[in-house]
Amino acid sequence: MPSFRVRQAATLLGVSDDTVRRWLDSGRLRSSTDEAGRRVVDGADLAAFATDLAAASPQPDEAPRPSSARNRFTGLVTRVVRDTVMAQVEIQAGPFRVVSLMSREAADELGLEPGVLAAASVKSTNVVVELPEP
């Protein structure tokens, strides 16, 4: 399972590095230490935390502003539901939850599981999930 450094976790959660450090220090978010002695958060733990954080966030009362026809949301996979043919993949990108329906084969080939970093590219009504370049 991938793990994320403090700065990466902060970017994915849409908060500052200091906020993530406070959450780690208080035990609100669990961490471990990597081989270099840096604090890291397990991807599955970060995905669960992102989901809880988004659920607790107040939703804006106003309608969304117009945006471009193409948008890209980088975040953590928080849920994958597979059946024999299709898969439903949920990504938490900061305060945004993006859901994609794709073939099970595609989800399997991408290795999509909770805690994996992925990006959803949105064009019209189609959502394509990509893995960022290493």
C-alpha positions as CSV (number, residue, x, y, z in Angstrom):
1,M,0.0,0.0,0.0
2,P,1.4,3.4,-0.8
3,S,2.2,5.9,1.9
4,F,2.3,9.7,1.7
5,R,4.6,12.2,3.3
6,V,3.2,15.2,5.3
7,R,3.3,17.6,2.3
8,Q,1.6,15.1,0.0
9,A,-1.1,14.4,2.5
10,A,-1.7,18.1,3.0
11,T,-2.0,18.7,-0.7
12,L,-4.4,15.9,-1.1
13,L,-6.5,17.0,1.8
14,G,-6.5,20.7,0.8
15,V,-4.9,21.9,4.0
16,S,-1.5,23.1,5.1
17,D,1.5,21.0,6.2
18,D,1.1,22.4,9.7
19,T,-2.5,21.3,9.9
20,V,-1.5,17.7,9.0
21,R,1.3,17.8,11.5
22,R,-1.2,18.9,14.2
23,W,-3.6,16.1,13.3
24,L,-0.7,13.6,13.5
25,D,0.5,15.1,16.9
26,S,-3.0,14.9,18.3
27,G,-3.5,11.3,17.1
28,R,-6.5,12.4,14.9
29,L,-4.5,11.0,11.9
30,R,-2.1,8.0,12.3
31,S,1.4,8.0,10.9
32,S,4.5,5.9,10.9
33,T,8.1,6.5,9.9
34,D,9.7,5.7,6.6
35,E,13.2,4.3,6.1
36,A,14.6,7.9,6.0
37,G,13.0,8.7,9.4
38,R,10.2,10.9,7.9
39,R,6.6,10.8,9.0
40,V,4.3,9.1,6.5
41,V,0.6,8.3,6.4
42,D,-0.7,4.9,5.0
43,G,-2.7,5.5,1.9
44,A,-5.7,3.5,3.1
45,D,-5.7,5.5,6.4
46,L,-5.4,8.8,4.5
47,A,-8.3,7.7,2.2
48,A,-10.6,7.0,5.2
49,F,-9.6,10.2,6.8
50,A,-10.3,12.2,3.6
51,T,-13.7,10.7,3.4
52,D,-14.5,11.5,7.0
53,L,-13.1,15.0,6.6
54,A,-15.2,15.7,3.5
55,A,-18.4,14.4,5.1
56,A,-17.9,16.8,8.0
57,S,-17.2,19.8,5.8
58,P,-20.0,22.3,5.3
59,Q,-21.3,22.3,1.7
60,P,-21.5,25.7,-0.1
61,D,-25.0,27.1,-0.3
62,E,-24.5,28.8,-3.7
63,A,-24.6,27.1,-7.1
64,P,-21.2,26.1,-8.5
65,R,-19.6,28.7,-10.8
66,P,-19.2,27.9,-14.5
67,S,-16.0,26.0,-15.2
68,S,-14.1,24.8,-18.2
69,A,-15.3,21.7,-20.1
70,R,-12.2,19.7,-19.0
71,N,-11.3,19.3,-15.4
72,R,-8.7,17.2,-13.6
73,F,-9.1,16.0,-10.0
74,T,-6.1,14.4,-8.3
75,G,-6.9,12.6,-5.1
76,L,-7.1,9.4,-3.2
77,V,-9.2,6.4,-4.2
78,T,-11.5,5.9,-1.2
79,R,-13.8,3.1,-2.4
80,V,-13.8,0.5,-5.2
81,V,-16.9,-1.7,-5.8
82,R,-16.4,-4.4,-8.4
83,D,-18.8,-6.9,-9.9
84,T,-18.1,-9.3,-12.8
85,V,-18.1,-6.7,-15.5
86,M,-18.0,-3.1,-14.0
87,A,-16.4,-1.2,-11.2
88,Q,-17.4,1.9,-9.4
89,V,-14.4,4.0,-8.2
90,E,-14.7,6.9,-5.8
91,I,-11.9,9.5,-5.5
92,Q,-11.7,12.1,-2.8
93,A,-9.9,15.1,-4.3
94,G,-9.7,17.7,-1.5
95,P,-13.3,18.6,-0.8
96,F,-14.5,17.0,-4.0
97,R,-15.8,13.4,-4.4
98,V,-15.6,12.1,-7.9
99,V,-17.2,8.8,-8.9
100,S,-16.4,6.9,-12.0
101,L,-17.9,3.8,-13.6
102,M,-15.5,1.7,-15.6
103,S,-14.9,-1.8,-16.7
104,R,-13.6,-4.1,-14.0
105,E,-10.7,-4.9,-16.3
106,A,-9.7,-1.3,-16.3
107,A,-9.9,-0.9,-12.5
108,D,-7.9,-4.2,-12.1
109,E,-5.2,-3.1,-14.6
110,L,-4.8,0.3,-12.9
111,G,-4.6,-1.4,-9.5
112,L,-7.3,0.8,-8.1
113,E,-7.8,0.2,-4.3
114,P,-8.5,2.6,-1.4
115,G,-5.4,4.6,-0.7
116,V,-4.0,4.7,-4.2
117,L,-3.3,8.1,-5.7
118,A,-5.2,8.7,-8.9
119,A,-6.5,11.5,-11.1
120,A,-10.0,11.8,-12.6
121,S,-10.1,13.7,-15.9
122,V,-13.5,15.0,-16.6
123,K,-14.7,15.9,-20.1
124,S,-18.4,16.4,-20.7
125,T,-20.1,13.4,-19.1
126,N,-17.1,11.0,-19.4
127,V,-14.7,10.4,-16.5
128,V,-11.4,8.8,-17.2
129,V,-9.2,7.8,-14.2
130,E,-5.4,7.9,-14.7
131,L,-2.5,7.2,-12.5
132,P,0.0,10.1,-12.2
133,E,3.4,9.7,-13.8
134,P,6.0,8.4,-11.2
